[in-house]
Amino acid sequence: MSTISFRQVDAEFAEHFRLHSIDWQLELGQHWVLLGANGAGKSALAAMLHGDGELLDGEVIGLPASVGVVSFEAQAELIEAELMLDDADILDVISEGTPALDILAQGCVNPELCDRLVKRLSIEDKLQRSFRKLSTGETRKILIIKALCTDAKLLILDEPFEGLDAASSEALKEILQELSVDTRMVFVLNRLDDIPNFVTHMAYLEAGHLQHKVSCDKPEQVAEIEQLLHLKTTDINLPPTDPSARLPALNPSDPLVRLRNLKIAYGDNTVFEGLDWTIEVGQHWQVTGPNGSGKTCLLNLITGDHPQCYTNDIFVFGMQRGSGESIWQIKQYIGYVSSALQWEYRVSANVRQVILSGFFDSIGVYQKASDNQLAIAEQWLRLLGMDGRASESFNQLSFGDRRLVLIARAMVKAPPLLILDEPCLGLDDINRQLVLALIEKICTQNATTVLYVNHHTADKIEQISNHLPL
């Protein structure tokens, strides 16, 4: 492998983002991590290493012919390809989708390594299932194994640990440590504690410029990069609610949610059974568990998006499921953020419209917002530091910025129950601190009950004292 060199590179990505005057060399034996705030250009620079972006000026030399990629975008492309199987079906027969084992077999040149990784990441029992039916963390594992088992000379690992439980993250770090002897790696990370100890260099990007490049054996320079990534946010004041959006009153003596003797099973595979859980008004909860433990299933039972909600004893917002209630009667009381929602939000909409859609529980805006709702949306934009980006396309934002906008969408109507499924997924330190501070503020104001699902112990919410492990 030769040295990879960027020489005064200007590049454009889908006419909405540019890299400017990039000078960068990746020598043999070096492993780099790209750091910076959301939208700084980390993922764009990494994408250039596997041929993406339009080169406007300068030159890139030494790129290897074979590059393995792990990223949210690559994960979304696999999921999108599976969804298109339904779109292409002319017989109106719903496709079962591709088994995970077949996804892994595509392009695999090292079956022995593949088998070893499947065991290390504890996904043996999922290989016969359809890829589309796996959890977010499980699809992430499949993507990682697929990338590592090619003949790639360079691995681009954009947030490879996000969406994985703690045990899987540690296993992956050990695997990468072993592979780093022969394979060059470039990481895109938002969490400093995710940086593997074999990484040799850090690069810090800001607004499409590569501002700093440091060697990890120079502690003072590393400390400066860390300081950039740990800037404190200012005091937070939540925007007001819309007084015209009055929900039907709930009985204050009823719990928000009561689940009795829950059971979720797919054929012979039982996800969980005998689960009892009650969420009282103002009683905030954190839900944890490894990939595949049923966290998303549990959330979908509450929101009404799981087909087995009618075969279980579920009481939500004063309604017993199966008593003639509509799903929209339930969803009006819920604000929701998840990776699945982010993948589903594929309509053409700008940032302001996405936030406004939270008032209507819709994907996109199909009715006129009131002046008061517009004013509230503007205040959320200012709070997120995105007031100058209201008219930008949501789908052209960075992954982290899209997550921030969806959190504002969930919070904008001050719902009685706010469900946050890995809300910090893909966020840099600054925006993660902002999100955690927002959740803390919501918890202390007691107008909204918070249900918080996460993997990272460092993202603890002090106001949440109730814990449901799965």
Buried (B, 14 or more C-beta within 10 A) or exposed (E): BEEBBBBEBBBBBEEEBBBBBBEBEBBEEBBBBBBBBBBBBBBBBBBBBBEBBEBEEBEBEEBBEEBBBBBBBBBBEBBEBBBEBEEEEEEEEEBEBBBBBEBBEEBBEEEEBBBBBBEBBBBEEBBEBBBBBBBBBBBBBBBBBBBBBBEBBBBBBBBBBBBBBEEBBEBBBEBBEEBBEEBBBBBBBBBBEBBBEBBBBBBBBBBBBBEBBBEBEEEEBBEBBBEBBEEEBEEEEBBEBBEEBEEEEBEEEBBBBBBEEBBBEEEEEEBBEEBEBEBBBEBBBBBBBBBBBBBBBBBBBBBBBBEBBEBBBBBBBBBEBEEEBEEEBBBBBBBBBBBBBBBEBBBEBBBBBBBBBBBBBEBBBEEEBBEBBBEBBBBBBEBBBBBEBBEBBBBBBBBBBBBBBBBBBBBBBBBBBBBBBBBBBBBBBBBBBBBBBBBBBBBEEEBBBBBBBBBBEEBEBEBBEEEBEB
